[in-house]
Amino acid sequence: MKALILVGGFGTRLRPLTLSFPKPLVDFANKPMILHQIEALKAVGVTEVVLAINYQPEVMLNFLKEFESKIGIKITCSRETEPLGTAGPLALARDKLIDGSGEPFFVLNSDVISEFPLKEMIEFHKSHGGEASIMVTKVDEPSKYGVVVLDEQTGKVDKFVEKPRIFVGNKINAGIYLLNPAVLDRIQLRPTSIEKEVFPKIAAENKLFAMVLPGFWMDIGQPRDYITGLRLYLDSLRKTSSPMLASGPEIVGNVLVDETAQIGEGCLIGPDVAIGPGCVIESGVRLSRCTVMRGSRIKQHACISSSIVGWHSTVGQWARIANMTILGEDVHVSDEIYSNGAVVLPHKEIKSNILNPEIVM
């Protein structure tokens, strides 16, 4: 079985982290975002993953080479010379996706994190006999999204309604598809939207079916959703009693700590925290709802909440980092500094308080 992951472009919404790495390689819960998807695909028998990409393919491939052998899966790139939307990349990668077996293939949006119930999706796809299956998820505010209107009994998709003003349903496209090779015959090699151009035509022929995603779902392509996604992900680990979750007198709620990280005495860590490889958390530190990425040091009595600390950064003693502060790679915050929602580009030093959200260039 094969799969295509729509990697896309520059990841501007997740800057300054994407100034250092392409978005799919930004760490989420202590491993690159895209690895969560590749591991889930491998687990259901996918043997080759094609990355549809138009930005830094060399960086992506070089980085993923080590995981190819570790996971035991083939990873290739399909390079776009111009942005092709969400359907054009399938036409571009057609020769890589069709192997003559007639087997369906997965398509995933690289920003999506969930429990990836792909085994159930394969069974669902076989059971309805249609041309395409899409995963949908329930949301509280459907008016912000494109809503998928479907038959609750059979899953057959009736239509798509973009940002409805009146309530037509609460299921939205979750960005995970399982498609028969025949779908590729419907797509031309040009910038095309799979959601707006391809799926409505398949639905009109009664060949598109939707499966409601069990468990959590989040598009983690921007900082606030990244932090929310981390909470949902850690919560799902708790429900399965995962041994990955940390425990101890200093841990509150769900926390992920890499085995190479060091934690000092008298800390209070959690809930909803991920501490990456090689991090040093000195004594008396308070962390909540945050990610501290690989190689960072948080000095004594610093307090970090609802924020992201990028790779190899330092937060000084008694500093307070809060309210969606995002530190890029190699940022150094001096002692006793307060940051309220700052977005700090890589390789900067912060020596004075930031009282209101701003971009530090």
Disulfide bonds with the S-S distance in Angstrom:
none
